[in-house]
Every structure is written in C-alpha cells, then in structure tokens.
C-alpha cells in the first residue's frame, strides 16, 4: 500500500491552453460583431433623431410662417418634448443649417433654421460623414 501512488486528478497545462485558446478565438469573433451591432443601433437612433428634428422644423415653419431660429425654439413651442442627444457625440450639440434664401412655405415671412445635422465628424458605416447625413 505504501508503494502504490494515486494519480493526481486535475487538468494538464496543455488542456488549459487549448481551452483558453478556444475562448480567445470565440472572443475575437464576438467582439467585432458586438461593436458593429452597437454602431448600427447608434446610427439608427441618429437617423430617427434627424428625421424627427427636421420634421419638427418643417412643421414649425408651416404653422408659424417663419423658420425657427434654433432647436430650443422647437422645444419651447411644443413641437418636441426635449432636444434629443446626438448619439455620435453624446451631447445635444446639433449643427443647425441656416439659409436666408430657402423658403419652405409660400406664406413664410422669416428665414432661419432649415435643418440639422450631427456635430460628429466621424465616418458612418456607409462611408459618409455623420455631419452630412
């Protein structure tokens, strides 16, 4: 009985290396897919926010017969509940597009904001800068 040894139970170093390698391969596939899905979601929110803000600007201009002078004017007039956050910058720092020559309504008297864009200079997944969406 004294000369008989029991074999130690456990994992060998080779087994651990193989398992860790497999986990790293899965992570190298999963992380880019996760990042891409996060970017796609942020771009969808950006498109939705831009559509909502530009529609509110258009509706304000038709109703008031003058363009708003800023995004905050849309909020105070009740056309939007709050100024949405630009998902690309994380702030409410939208770039407003103003033009004195563009008339959006036949009854429009004053010029002002005709649209908004993202303040981010980063490129979108479609190859176009967010600031020109």
C-alpha positions in Angstrom: 0.0 0.0 0.0 2.8 2.4 0.7 4.4 2.0 -2.7 1.2 2.5 -4.7 0.6 6.1 -5.6 -2.7 7.5 -6.8 -2.6 9.6 -9.9 -3.4 13.3 -9.2 -6.7 14.5 -10.6 -6.8 17.8 -12.4 -6.2 19.5 -15.7 -2.9 19.4 -17.5 -1.3 22.6 -18.8 -2.0 21.5 -22.4 -5.7 21.1 -21.7 -5.9 24.6 -20.1 -4.0 26.2 -23.1 -6.4 24.6 -25.5 -9.5 25.8 -23.7 -8.1 29.3 -23.3 -7.2 29.4 -27.0 -10.7 28.3 -28.0 -12.2 31.0 -25.7 -9.9 33.6 -27.3 -11.0 32.6 -30.8 -14.7 32.9 -29.9 -14.0 36.4 -28.3 -12.1 37.5 -31.4 -15.3 36.8 -33.4 -17.8 38.1 -30.9 -16.3 41.5 -30.0 -16.3 42.9 -33.6 -19.8 41.6 -34.1 -20.9 43.3 -30.9 -19.2 46.6 -31.8 -20.8 46.5 -35.2 -24.3 46.0 -33.7 -23.7 48.9 -31.3 -22.7 51.2 -34.2 -25.7 50.1 -36.2 -28.0 50.9 -33.3 -26.4 54.3 -32.8 -26.8 55.1 -36.5 -30.5 54.1 -36.4 -31.0 56.4 -33.4 -29.2 59.2 -35.3 -31.4 58.7 -38.4 -34.5 58.7 -36.2 -33.5 61.9 -34.3 -32.6 63.7 -37.5 -35.9 62.7 -39.1 -37.8 63.9 -36.0 -36.0 67.2 -35.7 -36.2 68.0 -39.4 -39.9 67.1 -39.5 -40.5 69.4 -36.5 -38.6 72.2 -38.2 -40.7 71.8 -41.3 -44.0 71.7 -39.3 -43.0 74.7 -37.2 -42.2 76.7 -40.4 -45.5 75.8 -42.0 -47.5 76.5 -38.8 -45.8 79.7 -37.7 -45.0 81.0 -41.2 -41.4 81.5 -40.1 -38.5 79.2 -39.6 -37.3 78.6 -36.0 -34.2 80.5 -35.0 -32.8 77.5 -33.1 -33.6 74.0 -31.9 -34.6 75.3 -28.5 -37.4 77.3 -30.1 -38.9 73.9 -31.2 -38.9 72.8 -27.6 -40.5 76.0 -26.2 -43.2 76.0 -28.9 -44.1 72.4 -28.0 -43.0 70.7 -31.3 -40.6 68.4 -29.5 -40.6 67.3 -25.9 -36.9 67.7 -25.4 -33.8 68.2 -27.5 -32.6 64.7 -28.3 -29.0 63.7 -27.7 -26.8 63.2 -30.7 -25.8 59.5 -30.3 -22.5 60.1 -32.1 -21.3 62.9 -29.7 -23.3 62.0 -26.6 -24.4 65.7 -26.3 -27.3 67.9 -27.6 -24.8 69.8 -29.8 -26.6 69.5 -33.2 -25.2 71.5 -36.1 -28.0 73.7 -37.5 -28.3 74.5 -41.1 -29.5 78.1 -41.7 -30.2 79.7 -45.1 -31.6 83.1 -45.8 -32.7 82.2 -49.3 -34.6 79.0 -48.7 -38.3 79.4 -48.3 -40.2 76.2 -47.1 -43.7 77.6 -47.2 -45.4 80.1 -49.5 -46.5 82.1 -46.5 -43.1 82.1 -44.8 -42.0 85.5 -43.7 -38.7 85.0 -41.9 -35.8 82.7 -42.6 -33.9 80.6 -40.0 -33.1 77.0 -39.4 -33.9 74.8 -42.3 -32.3 71.5 -41.0 -30.0 69.9 -38.5 -27.0 67.5 -38.8 -24.9 65.6 -36.4 -21.9 67.5 -34.9 -19.7 64.4 -35.3 -17.0 64.4 -38.0 -16.7 60.6 -37.8 -17.5 58.5 -40.8 -20.6 56.4 -40.9 -20.7 52.7 -41.8 -21.8 53.8 -45.3 -18.7 55.9 -45.8 -20.4 59.2 -45.4 -19.6 61.6 -42.5 -22.3 61.9 -39.9 -22.2 65.6 -40.2 -23.6 65.4 -43.8 -26.5 63.0 -43.0 
